[in-house]
Amino acid sequence: MYARGMKFLPVDLYKSDPVKFKKGKGGIRPPLNTLQGLGATAAQNIAEARSEGAFLSVEDLIVRSRISKTVVDILQRNGCLEGMPESNQISLF
């Protein structure tokens, strides 16, 4: 693939398909379930939950997609949750 000039794009919480590789702008985007430890069921749950709208926080992601803390750790290690707050609560201080 590299010899043909193709690149792999990073796995994205909103753009990656649950189980299929997708052609993206500038390369191929791997599916969510290619992250080691993230199964097809968890990937499908995330895809269904994101169709309802953007996630407000990691807490919202867990509640809406019914994923475990282990899956959240996998997503965080792979940069899928960068910039997403941990909780829906706003700190005033």
Secondary structure as GFF3:
##gff-version 3
##sequence-region A 1 93
A	DSSP	beta_strand	22	24	.	.	.	ID=ss1
A	DSSP	beta_strand	27	29	.	.	.	ID=ss2
A	DSSP	three_ten_helix	32	34	.	.	.	ID=ss3
A	DSSP	alpha_helix	40	50	.	.	.	ID=ss4
A	DSSP	alpha_helix	58	65	.	.	.	ID=ss5
A	DSSP	alpha_helix	69	77	.	.	.	ID=ss6
###
